[in-house]
Amino acid sequence: MTLILLATCESIPNLTEDDQSLIAPLAKRGINARAAVWSDPRVNWSEADAVVIRSCWDYHLRLKQFVDWITLLERAGVRVWNLPAMLRGNADKIYLRELERKGVPIVPTLWPEAGFQLARELRGRGWEKAVVKPRVSATAYRTVLTTADDPHEAQVLVDNLLHAPRAMVQEFLNEVSTGGEWSLIFFSGRFSHAVIKMPKAGDFRVQHDFGGSEHVADAPQSVIQAAARVIAAVESIPLYARVDGVERGSQFLLMELELIEPALFLKLSEGAAEKFADAIAACL
């Protein structure tokens, strides 16, 4: 039987409940799938027909080790999805600047360099609020909401991040609080399902860890098409992808393109795990 290793992290050695829902559909397709902790030196990755990156949710805390591991698998001839080059390129959110150059509308974003003055930049652009975070981050790690009138904490964060892993500043869109943030999931370039994520009252973070909520929703065709254009702007088609963004007026603005270890909300959408299993089987 074909063997797939689903890479996870030390804190979730048996996969998330969501990722576990993929195992049975894969088995029906003749594929044995089991969890393996990416940082565990005892794992024999070469025995697998392929490795699929899943809940490696600590990669941003030890990026060099993670990238070295991906490169090691690549050199050993182990098939990895998403592709190693794609994983490396998606680790630093500077990829958003390249997508913007390709014509993808993104949430207005600044990329601080030495001497960056947050209050001056926000006032100059008329931004009421902004989100400051590292360019390498996950699950709102070291992420703060700031204003031009009270930027001290965020300015300290920017200064601390300037050398590594660098900082990014995104305009905070009030639409996140009122209408939520879209997550659109694609398998092998095909749209599967969409989820709306909402922050809890009084917070700006949509992640479940901070009280946020998510539910399946019927995305407008304009949003699906905008997300599909984001996928099309990537050099090769990813096995799995999550396009996160916000509607501002009639425009969908990309917030992040998740190609490494996104939650795919498989259990929220009927048939989603089967679609993912089909995509994996087709790649094999």
N, C-alpha and C positions, 0 to 999 in steps of 0.2 A: 504494500500500500504506500502511496505517496505520503511523504512526511513534510509538514509545514511547522516551523517553529514561530510562535507568536511572541515577539520580544516585548518584555515588560520590565518593570523596575523592582528594586528590592522591597519597597514598601507595599507592592501589589504583586506578590510572586505568583498568584494563581489567576491573574488577569482581573480586570473589572467585570462586574456582572454583565455589562453591555458587551464586552468583547467575548465573554463566555458564550453568548448567544450565537456566535459564529461557528462554534465547534460542531454542533449537530448538523447544520446544513453542509459543512465541508465533508463530514463523514458520509453523508448521503451521496456525495459526488466522488467517493473513493479516496478522500484525502484525510489522513490522520493529522490532527492539529493539536499541539500542546504548548503550554506556556514555557518560556525560558527567560531567566533574568539576564539582561544584556551585559551586565557587569560581572557575572559569575564566571570565574576562570575555569570552572569544572565543565561547562557546557561544551559539547562537541558540535559546533555549528556546521561542520562539513558533512555531518550525517544527514542533514536536511536537504530536501529538494529545493527549498526556498525559505527565506526568513522574511516575515512580514512585521514591520515595526508597528507596535501598538502603543501600550501605555508606558512608554519610557519617559515618564513625567519628571525625571530628575536630570535630564540631559543638559538643561541650561545651567545647572549647578556645577557640572564638570564637563564642559563642552569639549575640551581637548581630548579627554579620555573617550568620550562618545564618538567623536570624529575618527580618532585612531582605531577604534573598534570597527567602525563602518569600513574604513580603508583596509583593515586586516581581512575582513570577510571578502571584500572585493578582490584583493590580491590572491586569496585562497580559492577563488572561482565560485564562491557561494552566491547564489542569486538572492538579491535583496530588493525588497519593495517597501517604499518607493525606491527608485534607483539611487545609488550612492551620490552621484553628482547632484541630484535633486535635493537630497537630504542635506548635503553640505551647503548648498546655495540657499536653502530655506531657513537655516539656523540663525542667520543674521537678518533682521528685518529691514536692512538696507535694500533688500530685494524689492521693496515697495517702490523705491525711487526708480528702479529699472522698469518696473511695470508701468509706472506713470509715464516714463519716456516712450513706452510703446503705445500710449494712448488710453491706458486704463485709468478712469477717474478714481482717485483715492481720497480718503479723509485728509484734509489739509495737514501736512506734516513738516516739521522742521528737524534738521539734523545738526545739532549743536557742535561747534568747534570751539577752540580756546577763545576765551573772552566773551562767550555768549552771555547776554544779559536777558534773562527770562522776562522780567517785567516790561522792559523796553520793547521786546519782540511782540509780546502779547498786545500791548497798547497800540503798537504800530500797525498791527493787523486787525485790530478791533475784536479780538477774541475775548469773550467774557470769561471763559474757563478753558483750561487745557489739561491734558493728561500727560504726565512725564513718566517714562519707563525705560528700562534698559533695552538696547537693540537685540540682545539675546535674553529672552524671558519667556515664562509660561505661567498661566494661572494667576495673572495680575501680580507677579513677583516684583517687589520693589516698585510698585506703581502708585502714584499719588495724583490726586486732583488738585489743581491750583487755580488761582486767579491773579491778575496783574496787581491787585491791591494787597495781596498777602502771599507773595511768592517765595518767602524765605526757605521753607522746608524743601520746596521743589528745586530751588536754585542750588541748595546744598547737594541734593541728589544729582543734579546735572553735573556739578563740579566733581563729585565723587566718581561719576561714570565716564568722565571725559577720556580717560586713558584706556579703560577696558571695563565692560564690553562696549562702551560708548552709549550715548543717550539718544532718545528720540522724543519729540514733543508733538502731540496731535491735538488739534482743536477738539474740545469736547462738544459733541452735538447733542442738543437737548432732546432730539428725536429718540435717542437711546432710552431716555427716561419715560417718554410719552408713548412711543410706538414699539420700542424694543430693537434689538439687534438681530439681524437675519444670520442664520447659518445654513448654507446650502451644500448638500453632500453629493459628490459625484463619484462614480465608480467607472474606471476606464473611460473617462471623458463623458459619460452619460449621467444626466441628472437623475438622482434617486429620490430624495425627499428634502424637505426644508423644515427648519425649527426656528421659532422665535424665542429669544432669550431676553428676560426682563430682570433688571436689578430690583432688589428689595427697596421699600420706601426709605428714602434718606441716604441711599448709597448710589454709587455710579458703576459698580462692578457687576457684571451679569453672571459671573461664575457661580456655580452651585456652592462652592466652598464658602462664599461670602453671602449666602442667603438668596442668591439669584434663582430664578426658575426658568424652565424651558417647556415648550409644548410644540407638537407638530402643527404646522399651519400650511395652508395653500398659498404658496408664493405667487404673486402676479407674474404673468408671462414676461413683463418687462424686467423684473428682478431676476428671473431664471435666465433670460437671455443675456443680461449684463454679467451674471456669474459665469455663464458659459464662455463669454468673451475673455474673462479672466483666465479660465482654463486654457483657452486657445492661445493665449499670449505666452504660455510656458513652452519651453523648447521641445519637450516630449510629453506625451500624455501620461499623467500619473495614474497609478492603480487606484488610489483613493485620494480624495481632496475635500477640504472643507473651505468654502468661501464665506468669510465673515464680513458683513457690511451693513450699512444703514441707508435707508431712503431719506433723502433730503429733497423735498419737493418732488419732482418727477425723475430725479437722478439717483441711481444706486452708487454709493461711494464705498470702495473697498477699504476695510479696516485691516484685515489680515488674510493671507492665503495660507492655510495650514496644510503642510505636506509631510510633516514628520510624525506627530503622535496625537492627532486631534481625536477627541471624543466624537464618535460618528452617530450617536443616538440611534443605534440599531434597534433597541427594544421599543423605542417610541413610535416607530413607523412599521406597520405590518409589511412583511416581505423584504425589508431592508437587508437583513442578514443573508437572505437567500440571494439577493442581488450581488452582495459583496462576495459571497461564495462562488457565484457564477463567474464573476470577474477574475477571481483568483484561479479558478479552474481553467478559464480560457487562456490566461497567461502561461499556465503550466503546459 
